Amino acid sequence: MALPRWFPLARNEARILLTSKGPWALAALLVLWAYRPSYIAWDGLGPDMTVGFVQTTATIVLPLGTLLLSYRSIVGERRSGSLKFVLGLPLTRTDVLVGKVLGRSVGIAVPVTVSASVLGLIGLVRFGLFSPLRFLAVLLATHLYVLVLVSVATAVSAVTTSTVRATGVVFGVFFLLLTVFWKLIASRVYTTVSGRAANPYDAPADGLLFALLRVSPDRSYRVLTNWILGVGNSGAGYDAVITKLQTPTSINVFAVEAAFESAPVPVYLHELTGFVVLVVWLVVPLGVARYFFERGDLV
Amino acid sequence: MTTPAIETEGLSKRYGETVALESLDLSVTRGEVFGFLGPNGAGKSTTINLLLNYVKPTDGTARVLGYDPWDEVVECHRRVGILPDRYDTYDGLSARRHLRLVSDTKRADDDPEALLERVGLADAVDTPAGEFSQGMEQRLALAMSLVGEPDLLILDEPFTGLDPHGVALVRDVVGAESARGATVFFSSHVLGQVQVVCDRVGILHRGRLVEEGSLTDLRAKLELGDDATVEDVFVDLTDHSARSGEGPQ
């Protein structure tokens, strides 16, 4: 079977990242950031706490690093002029987008895999054998999240003509609003729409609130990986979910089990919707960007 | 009867109120070396950007090697070699990697070293392009355009940033590619370098094609002497079109 047309471009993109310092600095940072053993996590997960470390890599540092390594991928080349070579190749503009997204994703997924492996090794030595299946599943989910982040940043990069605007949308809107402050924003939106308070210490058993929280790809990633870890149905970090659901400590975390208790949980709050939301974030922004990128003037 | 290498009809590009190119009718025959001339801002780059699918037309049609340059970009670019203007290479990638990207995408099996030798970069095969001088970068870009023995070479201001050796190199390459049977279409505002290599020239002024033909034809038409250079023809034409107000204001 012949390789797809965009394959050499994707390989080139991956090579550019893998031969530069940024992704490897990110890899080192991820290990330092995510290695957080705790008694609570140990009590909840045992040796699988190590798998939880992999989830923690994807909090703040991984999205920030991935977005930083992707947001200029097209607008930057448009400014410098190297996009002219790429557009001069026998590729459709959609091929260019696909090649860029997949190549960059591999260029980031490889160092992320190295970080996860290092965390896995440390965990193996210090805390014993964890479930290899869970480890692999969380790692795959993390790769999917990287793909989503690269895809969103590339989509923005493809439809803006100024690097400043790309920076604003990627970091101001996507990173700050949808990743860092989403819990706050979703709570406010919920209160405005429903007129009910969204108190995380005593959350209402309302599907709307939890659905809103899940709009964020960051929280959806954690819903999915918390499910794999088996700690509970929540978009918070695994250790916070364990604290919330398995200890008497009161903590400002939204978890479906705590809110609904014995009440029936709507089917759309199943953990797999975390996966669905990630796929939507992967496809929709890029699809919209493709529409404009195919038609626009690029120099 | 083969299709022309390049054919445009009523090709126009406007940016809001600004007319960059006004109803260009152009035909470049297979196998010829066509010089596309005009002062800066005349619309040369706009034309090339349109032919290469960097921008979309406001009006008109074009065929490049018989293909629609916007809807059949893959088939078209597989047979076209491109040297863009105002480009940038990838700082971290070697010259070899640049050529590999082009040859792998074009599914050609050129030897990067042979191509780099042709443009005088044989000793910089594995040097990152970030360390290249402007002239070396231009030579690399020229080598990239030669990958896969293209049927048509589109060179946008190929003499930019080159020393006299580099200029001679471009001329030699154009001659060799033409001898191989390729069509060469290049733009330039450096007129002296054009007459040596071109079979025909087209002169663009203020977004309109004001004249086209062989240099001999143009001299005769404008009643200039046999020793009139491209500069003379050019000045005469652009003055004329400015006086008679042919060009859009």
Interface residues (C-beta under 8 A of the other chain):
Chain A: R5 F7 P8 L9 R11 N12 R15 I16 T19 S20 E77 S80 G81 S82 K84 F85 L87 G88 L89 P90 L91 T92 R93 D95 R295 G296 D297 L298 V299
Chain B: N49 L52 N53 Y54 V55 K56 V73 V74 E75 C76 H77 R78 V80 I82 P84 R86 Y87 D88 T89 Y90 G92 L93 R97 H98 R100 L101 V102 D104 T105 K106 A141 M144
